[in-house]
Amino acid sequence: MRKLTKWNYVIIIVLSIVTVTIQSCSKDDDAVVPEEKSDENDKNDTDTDSSNNTGGDTGGDSGGNGDITHYRVNGDKLEKVKDYQVTGAELAFQKDVQKHQEIWNLVLKVVPPEYRSRMSDFVIYYGEKAGSAGYVGQTTGDLSKWQMGIAIDYAYANGKFDSDGELTHTVVHEFGHILTLDNTQLDSSVTQENCESYFPGEGCAKKEAYINKLYQNHWADIWSEYQKLKTEEDKEGFYNKYEKRFVTNYASTNPGEDIAEVFAAFVIKNSTNDASNGSDKINMLYGENSLVNLRKYIRGNIVKNARGLKSAFAHINTNRTVRCGFGQRK
C-alpha cells in the first residue's frame, strides 16, 4: 500500500494532492502545454504476467491500492504486463488505452532517452483511491532502475488532459526524484552508519550529488531544528520561519522533496527572477551544465510559444500544495 505520511523516509515517493495553501509565485509568464492526440499503443492487446513473463494475465490481482494497468518500459515503448481487476470508473480508464499512451507521451517529452533507460516500469493507477497524483520507486537494489506511476484521473482532471499543466508539474517533479536518487547520485551499498554525507533513505549521497549539495548548503544549519518537529503545527511553523528558503510549502517536507520541487521550479520557471523564494537553490542547479542542457531539452518539448509554464507551477501554488510523502508500496 502507499503510505502518505508526510515525513516518512522509505522507498516510494508519492505526489499527493491536499488542500493546504502554499506560497504563490509572482509574475510567471503565461504557459500553454501542447496537447497532442496519440495512437493507441501497439502492445495494448499483449498482456504479460509480471511473475513469469508469459502471456495471458488479464488481471489476477485486484487494484486495491488504485493500480489499473502495469507496463514494462522498453525504450520509448510500453509493453503491457497486466491489467488489474477493477470496476466502475477504474475499468473505464483501463479500457481507454489511448489515455495511457497520451500520458506516456508526456513522460517521453520530459524524460530524455539517456534517462529513460533508467525506467523499468510504468503504472497507470487511480489517484482518488490512492490519494496521490504520481510516484516513483526503485525496482533494483542498486538504484539503477525505477518505476513511475501516474494517476490517470488526475491526469484528466476536469475532463481535460493536463488541466492547467498540473500533470506536467507532476511528471517533472517525479523525474526529479529519479534524477537525484538513482545510482549516479547515491550509493545503496553504504549504510547510514557509514555514510559521511546526507543519507536520504535509499542510500548514501555521493559528495557531488545534487541532494548532498542542497543539504550541506541549505539544510545542515537547520537540521537539528527540523528533526525536532512533531506536529503539523510544528511543521507549518518551520516552513513559515524559513519560507524564503523554499520554492513551495511542500519543499520544506525534507531534502528529497525539496530538491524535486527545486528541479521543477528550475525547469518550469523562465528564470530565478520568477521565483521569490528558494532562488539560491535554483541557481545551484543553473551551475550544473548537464542540468542546464536537460532543462533546455524538457522546455523545448513542453513549452509552446516560449511563454513559460505559469499554469504548471503558479496555478498549483495558489490553489493547492504539491505533496509527495515517502511511503512503502507493497
C-alpha positions in Angstrom: 0.0 0.0 0.0 1.0 3.6 -0.4 1.7 5.3 2.9 1.2 9.0 2.5 2.8 10.0 5.8 4.3 13.4 5.1 7.6 12.9 6.9 8.4 9.2 6.5 11.5 8.2 4.5 11.1 4.9 2.8 11.2 3.7 -0.8 8.3 5.0 -2.8 7.8 8.7 -3.5 4.2 9.7 -3.9 3.0 13.1 -5.2 -0.2 13.7 -3.0 -2.9 16.1 -3.6 -4.0 18.1 -0.5 -5.7 21.4 0.2 -3.1 23.3 2.2 -2.5 26.8 0.7 1.2 27.4 -0.2 3.2 30.4 -1.3 2.3 31.7 -4.7 4.9 32.7 -7.4 4.8 36.1 -8.8 4.9 37.3 -12.4 5.1 34.0 -14.2 4.6 34.1 -17.9 1.5 32.5 -19.4 2.0 28.9 -20.4 0.5 26.6 -22.9 1.4 23.0 -22.7 0.7 21.4 -26.1 -1.9 18.7 -26.2 -1.5 16.0 -28.8 -3.7 13.1 -29.6 -1.9 9.8 -29.8 -2.4 6.5 -31.4 -3.1 3.5 -29.2 -0.1 1.6 -28.1 0.6 -1.3 -30.5 1.2 -3.5 -27.5 -2.1 -2.9 -25.8 -3.5 -6.3 -26.7 -0.5 -8.2 -25.4 -0.8 -9.0 -21.7 2.2 -10.5 -19.8 2.2 -11.9 -16.3 4.6 -9.9 -14.1 5.8 -13.1 -12.3 6.7 -15.3 -15.2 6.5 -13.0 -18.2 4.2 -15.4 -20.0 1.1 -14.1 -21.8 -2.5 -14.2 -20.7 -2.7 -12.4 -17.4 -5.6 -10.0 -17.7 -6.0 -9.1 -14.0 -5.4 -11.8 -11.5 -4.7 -9.2 -8.8 -7.2 -6.6 -7.7 -6.1 -2.9 -7.9 -6.6 -2.5 -4.2 -4.2 0.4 -4.0 -5.6 2.0 -7.1 -3.5 0.2 -9.7 -5.1 -0.1 -13.1 -2.5 -1.3 -15.6 1.1 -2.2 -15.3 3.5 -1.7 -18.2 7.1 -2.6 -18.8 9.3 0.2 -20.3 11.1 -0.8 -23.5 12.9 2.3 -24.8 10.2 4.7 -25.7 7.5 2.0 -25.9 5.2 0.5 -23.3 4.7 -3.3 -23.1 1.7 -4.3 -21.0 2.5 -6.6 -18.1 -1.0 -6.9 -16.7 -4.4 -5.3 -16.2 -5.6 -5.4 -12.6 -9.1 -6.4 -11.7 -11.0 -3.2 -11.4 -14.6 -1.9 -11.8 -16.5 1.2 -12.5 -14.6 4.4 -13.3 -11.3 2.5 -13.0 -12.4 -0.1 -15.5 -13.4 2.7 -17.9 -9.9 4.2 -17.5 -8.3 0.8 -18.0 -10.1 0.3 -21.3 -9.2 3.8 -22.6 -5.6 2.8 -23.6 -5.3 5.9 -25.7 -5.2 7.9 -22.5 -2.5 5.7 -21.2 -0.5 6.5 -24.3 -1.2 10.2 -24.1 0.2 10.2 -20.5 3.2 8.3 -21.6 3.8 10.7 -24.5 4.1 13.5 -22.0 6.6 11.4 -20.0 8.7 11.0 -23.2 8.7 14.8 -23.6 10.1 15.2 -20.1 12.5 12.3 -19.7 15.3 12.1 -22.4 16.3 8.7 -23.8 19.5 8.5 -21.8 17.5 8.9 -18.5 14.5 6.9 -19.8 16.7 3.8 -19.8 16.7 4.1 -16.0 12.9 3.5 -16.0 11.9 -0.2 -16.0 8.2 0.0 -15.3 5.2 2.4 -15.7 1.9 2.1 -13.9 -1.4 3.8 -14.6 -3.4 4.0 -11.4 -6.5 5.7 -9.8 -5.4 8.7 -7.8 -8.7 9.2 -5.9 -8.3 5.8 -4.3 -4.6 6.1 -3.7 -4.7 9.8 -2.6 -1.9 10.8 -4.9 -1.1 12.1 -8.4 2.2 10.3 -9.0 5.1 8.4 -7.5 8.4 6.8 -8.3 10.1 3.8 -6.7 13.3 1.8 -7.2 12.9 -1.6 -8.8 16.5 -2.7 -8.3 18.5 -2.6 -5.1 21.4 -0.7 -6.7 19.0 2.2 -7.7 19.7 1.8 -11.4 16.1 1.1 -12.4 12.9 2.9 -11.4 9.2 2.6 -11.7 6.9 5.6 -12.3 3.2 5.7 -11.6 0.8 8.4 -12.8 -2.8 8.8 -11.6 -5.0 8.8 -14.7 -8.0 10.5 -13.1 -5.8 13.5 -12.0 -4.1 13.5 -15.5 -7.6 14.2 -16.9 -8.9 16.4 -14.1 -12.0 18.4 -15.2 -12.2 16.1 -18.2 -9.2 17.7 -19.9 -5.7 16.3 -20.3 -3.1 18.0 -18.2 -5.6 20.6 -16.9 -3.7 23.8 -16.0 -0.4 22.0 -16.6 -0.6 20.2 -13.3 0.3 16.8 -14.9 3.4 18.4 -16.4 4.5 19.6 -13.0 3.9 16.1 -11.6 6.0 14.4 -14.2 8.8 16.9 -13.9 8.8 16.6 -10.1 8.8 12.7 -10.2 11.5 12.7 -12.8 13.4 15.0 -10.4 13.3 12.2 -7.8 14.8 9.7 -10.2 17.4 12.2 -11.3 18.5 12.9 -7.7 18.1 9.5 -6.1 19.5 7.0 -8.7 22.8 5.2 -8.6 24.7 8.1 -10.2 23.8 10.1 -7.1 23.5 7.6 -4.3 25.4 4.5 -3.2 23.0 2.0 -1.9 25.8 -0.2 -0.6 26.7 2.3 2.1 24.7 2.2 5.3 23.5 5.2 7.2 26.1 4.5 10.0 28.9 4.6 7.5 27.6 7.5 5.4 29.7 10.6 5.6 27.2 12.8 3.7 23.5 13.1 3.6 21.5 9.9 3.8 18.1 10.2 2.2 17.0 6.6 2.9 17.7 4.9 -0.4 21.4 5.1 0.1 24.3 7.4 0.9 24.6 10.5 -1.2 27.8 10.9 -3.1 29.8 14.0 -2.3 28.9 15.8 -5.5 25.3 14.6 -5.5 22.7 17.3 -6.1 20.9 16.3 -2.9 24.1 16.4 -0.8 24.9 19.9 -2.1 21.4 21.0 -1.2 21.6 19.5 2.2 25.1 20.9 3.1 24.3 24.4 1.8 20.7 24.8 2.8 19.7 22.2 5.4 22.7 21.5 7.6 22.2 24.6 9.7 18.6 23.9 10.4 18.7 20.1 10.5 18.6 19.7 14.3 15.6 22.0 14.5 13.9 20.1 11.7 14.4 16.8 13.4 12.5 18.0 16.5 9.3 18.7 14.5 6.4 16.5 15.6 3.0 18.1 14.9 1.6 19.6 11.8 1.6 22.9 13.6 5.4 22.5 14.2 6.0 21.7 10.5 3.9 24.7 9.3 5.8 26.9 11.8 9.1 25.6 10.4 8.1 26.5 6.9 6.8 29.9 7.9 10.1 30.6 9.7 12.2 29.6 6.7 9.8 30.4 3.9 12.3 32.3 1.9 14.4 29.2 1.6 11.7 27.1 -0.1 10.1 27.3 -3.5 6.9 25.8 -2.1 5.5 24.8 1.2 5.9 21.1 0.5 9.6 21.6 -0.3 10.1 22.1 3.4 9.0 18.5 4.0 12.5 17.0 3.7 15.6 17.5 1.4 14.3 14.8 -1.0 11.1 16.7 -1.7 13.0 20.0 -1.6 15.3 19.0 -4.4 12.4 17.6 -6.5 10.5 20.9 -6.1 13.6 22.9 -6.8 14.1 20.9 -10.0 10.5 21.5 -11.1 10.9 25.2 -10.5 14.2 25.2 -12.3 12.6 23.6 -15.4 9.3 25.3 -15.4 10.1 28.9 -14.5 11.7 31.2 -17.0 14.4 32.3 -14.7 15.2 32.8 -11.0 13.6 36.2 -11.3 10.3 34.4 -11.4 11.0 32.7 -8.0 10.5 34.9 -5.0 11.7 32.1 -2.7 14.4 29.4 -3.0 16.3 31.3 -5.7 19.7 30.3 -4.2 18.7 26.6 -4.7 17.6 27.1 -8.2 20.8 29.0 -9.0 22.7 25.9 -7.7 21.1 23.9 -10.5 22.0 26.5 -13.1 25.6 25.9 -12.1 25.4 22.4 -13.4 25.9 22.3 -17.2 24.3 18.9 -17.6 21.1 20.1 -15.8 21.0 23.3 -17.9 21.1 21.1 -21.0 18.4 18.9 -19.6 16.3 21.9 -18.8 16.6 23.1 -22.4 15.5 19.6 -23.7 12.4 19.5 -21.4 11.3 23.0 -22.1 11.8 22.5 -25.8 9.3 19.7 -25.7 6.7 21.1 -23.3 6.7 24.9 -23.7 4.6 26.3 -26.5 5.2 29.8 -27.9 8.2 30.2 -25.5 5.9 31.8 -22.9 6.8 29.7 -19.9 4.7 27.4 -17.8 2.6 29.6 -15.5 -0.2 27.1 -15.2 2.1 24.2 -14.5 3.6 25.9 -11.4 1.9 29.1 -10.3 -1.6 27.6 -10.6 -0.7 24.8 -8.3 1.0 27.0 -5.8 -2.0 29.3 -5.5 -4.6 26.5 -5.3 -3.1 23.5 -3.5 0.1 22.1 -2.1 2.1 19.7 -4.1 2.9 17.0 -1.7 5.0 13.9 -2.2 5.4 11.9 1.1 7.6 8.9 1.1 5.7 5.7 1.6 6.0 1.9 1.2 4.2 0.4 -1.7 3.5 -3.4 -1.5 
